[in-house]
Amino acid sequence: MKSIFKKIIATALCIIMMLGIAPLNGFVGLKFPELHLPDFGSLFETKASAATSGTCGDNLSWSYNSSSKTLTISGTGEMTDYYSSSGVPWNSLKSSAEIIIIEQGVTSIGNYAFNGFSSVSDLTISNNVERIGNYAFKECSGLTDVMIPEGVEIIGDYAFDKCSGLSSIVIPESVETIGISAFSGCSGIANISLHDSLIQIGSYAFNGTAFYNNEDNWENDGLYIDNCLIDTKSPISDSFAIKEGTYLIADNAIKLFNILNNNIG
């Protein structure tokens, strides 16, 4: 590459010098040889699109098989947490990858790791994963079902936000935290089951799901999933009371408006 640039620069300088020291009429009828310059755009595109593997953690690597359209994360330990989708090394594959495999040994899925991978329809997460990062699978609209394995303890903020194709989700007993808007906008999820091992449910975790939007699931202006109070309407009815046996109230489930107006029984 360096030799090409040197030849181009040398040729250009020669032409400029010749034009500067000779009268223009001396070049009338003179034919200059054609210069065939490389297509720099294609050179850089080739370099950018060539990456099909790399690292994504201290002991983790990624690889992409274009024939099977499979993106695989392998190795041991935690995945890097990214600050945005643009920082993810495989982000250019978001419109082409259809299968994601998180292999045994991987213990976390980084923030923004697969955000916007709308073509993915097949996701495998190994049972070594303990944390699914913030925005990890946001807007993966091609997913229809996700099996979160036993062993996952944290589902991050917006982890599956706007995965509109999801029709079912299994949340294992190992999960202790469900983040803010973790499943919001998953309009196809009509059935949800939670366990009493949960410690925290973030605000709006299930807003916009089919379960949330179904008025039949609301009881006296309150929405429960099993014995977890997920949300309340505002203003709330005077007859509302937290059910006996409720073991967890989601963040912001009881609106400040209702508290200030003494609408909670």
Secondary structure, 3 states (H helix, E strand, C coil): CHHHHHHHHHHHHHHHHHHHHCCHHHHCCCCCCCCCCCCHHHHHHHHHHCCCEEEEECCEEEEEECCCCEEEEEECECCCCCCCHHHCCCHHHCCCCCEEEECCCECEECCCCCCCCCCCCEEEECCCCCEECCCCCCCCCCCCEEECCCCCCEECCCCCCCCCCCCEEECCCCCCEECCCCCCCCCCCCCCCCCCCCCEECCCCCCCCHHHHCHHHEECCEEEECCEEEEECCCCCCCCCCCCCCCEECCCCCCHHHHHCCCCC
